[in-house]
Amino acid sequence: MSAPQKSELRARMRAERKRLAGLDPDAPLRLADHAGALPPGGMVAVYAPIGSEMNTAVLAQALITQGRLLCLPVVIQRDAAMIFRRWSPGEPLEMDVAGVPAPLPLSDTVTPDLILTPLLAFDATGARLGQGGGYYDRTFAALPDIVRIGVAYTGQEVGHLEIEAHDIRLHGVLTETGYRSF
C-alpha cells in the first residue's frame, strides 16, 4: 500500500472510530466485561486514550480487581521503542515526548507481560493499522515475546490490511463484544 493510500485509510478509519465512539458511549463498560478473557499476565500495559481511542479506565479497574498490576507506555525518544512505567489509576501523569499522558519519571520502569494497544483498524490475521508514528511497532520489535492485544470497537475490523516488513501482528483483539485471538 502506498503512503498516500495508507494516509487516506488512516483518515477514513479515524473518522469511523470517532463515529463508533459517538454511537456507543457505553462500549468501554462492555469492554471491561471481557477482561477475564484476556491471556494471563501479571503486568499489563494499558494506555491513556487520546481522542476517540477506546477508553480503558473501566478495563484498568477490572484488571486490578483480577490482581493484575498496570503500567503505561512512555515515549522518551521519538525513534526508539517505548518504555513502560508502573501506574495505578489516579496517579499523576505528565506529557511524554510524543505529547501523550504518561507516569512521572519517579515511577518504576517495568516490562509488561501483556501490551494493550489502541489502533485505527485491524483484520482477522492480526494486522494492525496504528496512527503512523511507529511507536508500538518499534516496541513490539524490541519486546518480541510480549503478548500484543489490540483494543478497538468491533466496527474497526476491516477485510484486509496490507502490512509492511516493520509492521508486527497482534496476538488478539479485545472489543466491546469480546476477546478474539489470532
Backbone bond lengths (Angstrom), bond angles and torsions (degrees), N, CA, C in turn:
res aa  C-N    CA-C-N  psi(-1)  N-CA   C-N-CA  omega(-1)  CA-C   N-CA-C  phi
1 M - - - 1.450 - - 1.528 107.20 -
2 S 1.317 116.62 130.11 1.463 120.92 -179.81 1.528 110.23 -70.55
3 A 1.332 115.36 161.09 1.469 120.43 179.80 1.527 111.66 -59.12
4 P 1.348 119.55 -44.06 1.476 118.23 177.60 1.535 112.77 -62.37
5 Q 1.338 117.41 -37.82 1.465 120.45 178.45 1.531 110.61 -65.28
6 K 1.342 115.86 -42.23 1.458 120.23 179.61 1.526 110.32 -65.53
7 S 1.320 116.54 -39.51 1.460 121.21 178.45 1.530 110.54 -64.00
8 E 1.328 115.91 -41.27 1.470 120.95 178.22 1.532 110.53 -64.84
9 L 1.338 116.43 -42.52 1.467 120.37 178.44 1.533 110.26 -63.29
10 R 1.329 116.99 -41.96 1.472 119.68 177.70 1.525 110.77 -59.04
11 A 1.325 116.80 -46.58 1.472 120.86 -179.45 1.526 110.23 -61.14
12 R 1.328 116.95 -43.78 1.466 121.23 -179.59 1.529 111.13 -64.37
13 M 1.341 116.39 -41.68 1.464 120.40 -178.22 1.535 111.88 -74.76
14 R 1.333 117.97 -29.59 1.476 119.22 173.17 1.524 109.56 -62.52
15 A 1.337 115.62 -44.65 1.468 120.31 179.04 1.527 110.51 -63.72
16 E 1.328 116.89 -40.03 1.470 120.35 179.88 1.527 110.64 -66.30
17 R 1.327 117.52 -43.28 1.465 120.33 178.87 1.530 110.58 -62.13
18 K 1.319 116.44 -41.26 1.464 120.40 177.89 1.527 110.76 -62.38
19 R 1.337 116.11 -40.78 1.464 121.24 178.18 1.532 110.09 -63.34
20 L 1.326 116.91 -45.91 1.467 121.43 -179.63 1.529 111.14 -62.82
21 A 1.330 117.25 -40.48 1.470 121.16 179.05 1.529 110.08 -62.63
22 G 1.323 116.65 -38.80 1.454 120.47 179.42 1.519 113.06 -71.46
23 L 1.325 116.40 -33.22 1.463 121.27 179.82 1.524 112.55 -73.22
24 D 1.331 116.58 -30.11 1.462 120.42 -171.93 1.528 111.43 -136.25
25 P 1.336 117.55 72.71 1.464 119.60 -178.61 1.535 113.87 -65.37
26 D 1.334 118.03 -16.05 1.465 121.08 178.85 1.529 113.46 -90.46
27 A 1.327 117.82 1.22 1.471 121.01 -179.43 1.530 112.38 -55.23
28 P 1.353 119.97 -41.69 1.477 118.22 178.98 1.528 113.78 -60.96
29 L 1.333 117.51 -29.34 1.467 119.97 176.87 1.521 110.27 -68.14
30 R 1.326 117.13 -43.09 1.472 120.84 178.97 1.522 111.06 -70.30
31 L 1.321 117.21 -31.46 1.463 121.56 175.56 1.524 109.36 -56.62
32 A 1.316 116.43 -46.30 1.465 121.32 -178.86 1.524 112.32 -63.95
33 D 1.329 117.07 -27.26 1.469 120.64 178.13 1.525 111.77 -62.25
34 H 1.329 116.92 -20.91 1.465 121.40 -176.16 1.529 112.45 -103.46
35 A 1.332 117.23 10.68 1.471 121.04 -178.76 1.525 111.70 -57.12
36 G 1.321 117.21 -35.30 1.457 121.16 -179.20 1.512 114.33 -66.81
37 A 1.323 117.23 -16.63 1.464 120.80 179.76 1.525 112.52 -85.01
38 L 1.333 117.00 -10.78 1.466 119.94 -179.66 1.523 110.87 -65.81
39 P 1.331 116.95 152.00 1.467 119.89 175.93 1.533 110.48 -59.29
40 P 1.331 116.78 158.52 1.459 119.67 179.63 1.527 111.27 -65.63
41 G 1.307 114.63 157.14 1.460 121.59 177.36 1.514 108.88 164.78
42 G 1.305 116.34 125.96 1.457 120.53 -176.84 1.516 114.13 -76.87
43 M 1.356 117.00 -29.94 1.466 121.68 -179.51 1.524 107.49 -118.04
44 V 1.332 115.01 115.58 1.467 120.61 -175.81 1.524 109.68 -114.48
45 A 1.323 115.31 127.96 1.464 120.76 174.59 1.521 108.46 -86.99
46 V 1.327 116.04 115.59 1.460 121.36 171.70 1.524 106.08 -99.46
47 Y 1.307 119.40 -168.07 1.460 121.04 178.44 1.516 109.12 -144.55
48 A 1.317 115.94 155.89 1.458 122.23 174.89 1.533 106.22 -87.58
49 P 1.336 118.05 111.41 1.466 119.62 -173.73 1.529 112.75 -65.91
50 I 1.316 113.59 143.93 1.458 121.46 177.11 1.523 107.27 -121.31
51 G 1.321 116.05 135.35 1.462 120.06 178.23 1.514 110.79 61.45
52 S 1.322 115.94 -127.72 1.467 121.36 -175.66 1.524 113.67 -93.86
53 E 1.350 118.04 12.34 1.461 119.00 176.10 1.520 108.97 -59.21
54 M 1.328 115.97 145.88 1.467 120.96 179.29 1.527 109.21 -55.86
55 N 1.315 115.95 125.77 1.454 121.51 -179.43 1.535 109.38 -72.44
56 T 1.328 115.92 131.06 1.468 120.75 -176.72 1.527 113.23 -106.46
57 A 1.335 118.51 11.38 1.470 120.70 -176.15 1.529 112.23 -61.12
58 V 1.319 118.25 -47.92 1.473 121.11 -179.00 1.525 109.44 -70.30
59 L 1.320 117.61 -37.22 1.461 121.73 175.82 1.524 110.00 -60.79
60 A 1.332 117.46 -42.57 1.465 120.96 179.33 1.530 110.44 -58.62
61 Q 1.315 116.83 -43.33 1.471 120.10 178.18 1.533 110.95 -63.57
62 A 1.329 116.80 -40.03 1.471 120.37 178.65 1.530 110.52 -63.97
63 L 1.322 117.36 -38.32 1.466 120.85 178.82 1.527 110.74 -66.71
64 I 1.325 116.92 -39.79 1.469 120.78 177.04 1.528 110.11 -63.16
65 T 1.326 116.63 -41.40 1.467 121.40 177.84 1.531 110.82 -59.61
66 Q 1.327 117.00 -33.36 1.466 121.56 177.10 1.523 112.44 -74.37
67 G 1.336 117.09 -7.02 1.458 120.59 -178.60 1.513 114.00 92.52
68 R 1.310 117.02 11.00 1.465 120.09 179.28 1.527 110.19 -87.16
69 L 1.315 115.78 152.42 1.456 122.50 174.80 1.526 108.11 -97.51
70 L 1.336 116.09 156.70 1.463 120.42 -176.61 1.523 111.71 -120.86
71 C 1.310 113.91 154.77 1.453 121.42 171.63 1.527 107.25 -146.42
72 L 1.326 115.17 165.22 1.459 122.19 177.49 1.521 108.92 -125.12
73 P 1.342 116.85 148.56 1.465 119.50 176.25 1.525 110.58 -73.98
74 V 1.329 114.67 150.90 1.459 121.40 178.61 1.526 108.29 -136.53
75 V 1.326 116.00 126.15 1.462 120.79 174.46 1.522 106.88 -89.74
76 I 1.344 116.10 117.07 1.463 119.70 178.14 1.528 111.30 -108.71
77 Q 1.344 116.15 -16.88 1.466 122.55 174.43 1.521 106.94 -144.13
78 R 1.323 116.22 136.71 1.469 120.50 -175.18 1.530 114.01 -60.28
79 D 1.308 119.67 -38.42 1.464 121.08 -175.18 1.522 113.44 -106.77
80 A 1.321 116.14 27.94 1.468 120.58 -178.31 1.530 109.42 -124.67
81 A 1.322 114.95 168.32 1.469 120.33 173.60 1.526 108.72 -64.78
82 M 1.312 115.93 151.61 1.460 121.06 175.63 1.525 109.28 -74.77
83 I 1.320 115.73 159.00 1.461 121.14 168.42 1.527 105.93 -107.49
84 F 1.316 116.63 171.60 1.467 121.24 179.08 1.515 108.62 -127.37
85 R 1.337 114.62 135.84 1.454 120.47 177.06 1.522 109.40 -119.05
86 R 1.322 113.88 138.23 1.465 119.99 178.48 1.524 109.40 -58.23
87 W 1.333 115.60 143.72 1.459 120.62 -174.86 1.518 109.68 -156.84
88 S 1.315 116.19 146.96 1.462 123.47 171.43 1.520 108.01 -128.87
89 P 1.344 117.85 146.58 1.460 120.45 179.04 1.531 111.26 -52.14
90 G 1.315 115.31 136.38 1.455 121.47 179.49 1.515 113.85 97.21
91 E 1.331 117.43 -18.48 1.459 119.85 177.70 1.528 109.15 -71.66
92 P 1.340 117.02 148.90 1.464 120.07 -176.61 1.527 112.32 -65.60
93 L 1.313 114.74 150.01 1.458 122.74 177.48 1.524 108.70 -126.43
94 E 1.326 115.51 155.18 1.461 121.67 173.00 1.520 107.79 -135.75
95 M 1.308 116.81 160.48 1.459 120.19 -179.31 1.532 110.36 -71.95
96 D 1.339 115.63 134.64 1.459 119.83 176.12 1.537 109.00 -87.72
97 V 1.321 116.92 -171.62 1.464 122.13 -177.70 1.532 111.64 -58.92
98 A 1.329 117.89 -31.42 1.467 122.02 -179.15 1.534 112.27 -87.96
99 G 1.335 117.33 0.53 1.461 119.99 -179.94 1.515 114.00 80.66
100 V 1.335 116.76 24.89 1.463 122.69 -179.35 1.533 108.33 -109.96
101 P 1.335 118.43 138.32 1.472 119.90 177.88 1.534 111.55 -59.42
102 A 1.336 115.16 130.94 1.469 121.57 -176.52 1.523 109.81 -144.15
103 P 1.344 117.06 156.71 1.463 120.11 177.28 1.532 111.75 -61.11
104 L 1.301 115.32 154.64 1.462 121.70 179.59 1.526 110.64 -66.51
105 P 1.336 117.66 154.13 1.469 120.98 -178.58 1.522 114.83 -58.32
106 L 1.338 118.80 -22.06 1.462 120.00 178.98 1.525 112.73 -74.12
107 S 1.322 117.95 -10.58 1.472 121.43 176.43 1.525 109.86 -70.52
108 D 1.328 116.27 146.73 1.468 121.05 179.07 1.520 111.08 -63.25
109 T 1.331 116.44 138.03 1.458 122.00 171.94 1.527 106.89 -83.55
110 V 1.337 116.34 131.09 1.463 121.87 -175.69 1.528 110.07 -133.13
111 T 1.319 115.43 168.16 1.462 121.50 172.87 1.527 107.41 -114.76
112 P 1.334 117.39 118.00 1.471 119.10 -178.83 1.529 112.02 -73.79
113 D 1.321 115.03 158.16 1.465 121.96 171.86 1.524 110.22 -89.41
114 L 1.322 115.19 -25.16 1.462 123.62 -173.19 1.525 107.20 -141.82
115 I 1.327 117.07 130.50 1.462 121.36 176.93 1.519 108.43 -114.05
116 L 1.327 116.01 120.34 1.463 121.86 173.68 1.525 107.19 -95.21
117 T 1.312 116.46 124.72 1.457 120.75 -174.14 1.528 112.14 -123.31
118 P 1.333 117.08 137.09 1.461 118.94 173.13 1.524 108.44 -72.95
119 L 1.314 116.14 165.06 1.452 119.93 179.28 1.524 110.17 -159.76
120 L 1.324 115.01 167.65 1.467 120.65 175.58 1.526 110.82 -96.95
121 A 1.335 116.18 -36.00 1.468 120.63 -179.23 1.525 108.62 -156.16
122 F 1.335 115.11 157.22 1.464 121.58 175.46 1.517 107.88 -146.76
123 D 1.339 115.53 161.02 1.465 118.71 174.70 1.527 109.50 -126.72
124 A 1.311 116.36 178.61 1.469 122.27 -173.99 1.522 113.70 -70.84
125 T 1.342 117.80 -6.36 1.464 120.67 178.13 1.526 111.90 -98.77
126 G 1.340 116.96 -0.58 1.458 120.52 -178.44 1.516 113.59 92.02
127 A 1.321 117.45 4.57 1.465 119.61 175.11 1.528 108.28 -67.91
128 R 1.334 115.98 143.96 1.463 122.30 -175.22 1.521 109.50 -130.95
129 L 1.321 115.64 135.05 1.462 121.31 171.72 1.513 107.36 -105.52
130 G 1.330 115.95 115.44 1.455 121.00 179.01 1.517 111.17 -98.56
131 Q 1.313 115.77 -166.30 1.462 121.50 -177.38 1.526 112.57 -72.78
132 G 1.325 117.69 -19.07 1.458 120.06 177.55 1.517 114.68 109.23
133 G 1.331 117.48 -3.92 1.465 119.92 179.81 1.521 113.78 -79.72
134 G 1.345 117.15 -19.55 1.458 121.33 178.90 1.517 115.37 79.96
135 Y 1.329 117.50 3.79 1.469 120.03 -176.14 1.532 112.19 -60.45
136 Y 1.319 116.62 -47.15 1.469 119.13 -178.76 1.525 111.13 -70.06
137 D 1.333 118.50 -40.96 1.466 119.20 179.51 1.529 111.27 -62.84
138 R 1.334 118.77 -41.16 1.475 120.58 176.88 1.527 110.57 -63.32
139 T 1.321 116.05 -38.48 1.464 120.55 179.24 1.524 110.81 -68.65
140 F 1.330 116.83 -43.55 1.474 120.29 177.98 1.532 110.50 -61.25
141 A 1.332 117.63 -38.81 1.464 121.25 178.95 1.534 110.74 -65.84
142 A 1.332 116.76 -36.81 1.466 121.02 -179.73 1.526 112.50 -75.72
143 L 1.341 116.18 -24.34 1.473 121.83 -178.36 1.538 109.04 -126.22
144 P 1.330 117.93 65.26 1.469 120.55 -171.23 1.523 115.25 -64.69
145 D 1.327 118.40 -20.46 1.465 120.66 -177.05 1.525 113.74 -91.57
146 I 1.322 117.18 -1.96 1.462 121.42 -179.87 1.530 108.89 -80.71
147 V 1.319 116.96 138.36 1.467 121.40 179.24 1.530 108.92 -73.61
148 R 1.330 115.56 128.78 1.465 123.49 -175.36 1.528 110.05 -109.95
149 I 1.347 115.62 117.58 1.463 121.29 -177.69 1.528 109.44 -123.14
150 G 1.314 116.82 124.03 1.452 120.79 174.20 1.514 110.24 -79.12
151 V 1.324 116.78 148.73 1.463 122.71 175.90 1.519 106.82 -122.01
152 A 1.333 116.05 123.04 1.459 119.22 -171.97 1.520 111.22 -157.98
153 Y 1.304 114.79 170.76 1.465 121.67 167.09 1.525 106.48 -81.20
154 T 1.321 117.10 145.68 1.467 120.73 178.80 1.529 110.76 -53.09
155 G 1.326 117.10 -37.39 1.463 121.96 -178.42 1.513 115.20 -68.27
156 Q 1.334 118.11 -3.02 1.459 120.54 177.03 1.529 112.23 -86.44
157 E 1.325 116.82 -2.57 1.466 118.86 177.22 1.524 109.67 -74.21
158 V 1.323 115.48 136.80 1.463 122.08 177.13 1.524 108.41 -120.98
159 G 1.327 116.47 165.27 1.454 120.91 -177.23 1.516 113.67 -63.05
160 H 1.339 116.77 -45.40 1.468 120.08 -177.07 1.522 109.47 -158.11
161 L 1.313 116.01 134.07 1.464 121.95 173.55 1.521 108.30 -114.05
162 E 1.316 116.66 128.21 1.460 120.12 172.87 1.514 106.95 -78.46
163 I 1.326 115.86 130.97 1.456 118.58 179.16 1.517 109.91 -114.20
164 E 1.329 114.82 155.72 1.456 122.06 178.57 1.519 108.87 -102.44
165 A 1.316 116.64 172.38 1.465 121.67 -175.56 1.529 112.48 -57.11
166 H 1.330 117.83 -34.00 1.472 120.56 -177.27 1.532 112.73 -84.13
167 D 1.329 117.98 -9.36 1.472 121.21 -179.97 1.528 109.69 -77.75
168 I 1.315 116.09 132.49 1.468 121.05 -178.00 1.525 108.99 -114.42
169 R 1.315 115.38 128.72 1.467 121.11 -176.53 1.528 111.88 -70.69
170 L 1.319 113.66 155.37 1.462 122.36 175.84 1.522 109.93 -84.42
171 H 1.321 116.02 156.67 1.467 121.32 172.64 1.528 111.18 -85.91
172 G 1.329 116.61 -21.80 1.453 120.57 -178.85 1.517 110.56 -172.68
173 V 1.316 115.06 176.97 1.466 121.07 177.17 1.524 108.66 -139.64
174 L 1.340 115.18 140.80 1.454 122.40 176.10 1.514 107.43 -112.92
175 T 1.323 115.87 123.64 1.458 121.66 177.26 1.523 108.87 -126.21
176 E 1.304 115.42 178.38 1.467 120.21 178.88 1.524 111.93 -65.83
177 T 1.334 118.07 -13.24 1.467 120.68 178.96 1.527 113.05 -100.95
178 G 1.350 117.67 -4.80 1.456 119.22 177.39 1.515 113.99 142.03
179 Y 1.332 114.90 -175.82 1.462 122.18 179.10 1.518 109.02 -105.88
180 R 1.330 115.37 139.33 1.477 120.48 177.04 1.518 108.25 -135.92
181 S 1.321 116.56 128.68 1.468 120.06 176.61 1.529 108.70 -93.42
182 F 1.318 114.51 154.52 1.478 120.66 -179.61 1.516 109.43 -109.39
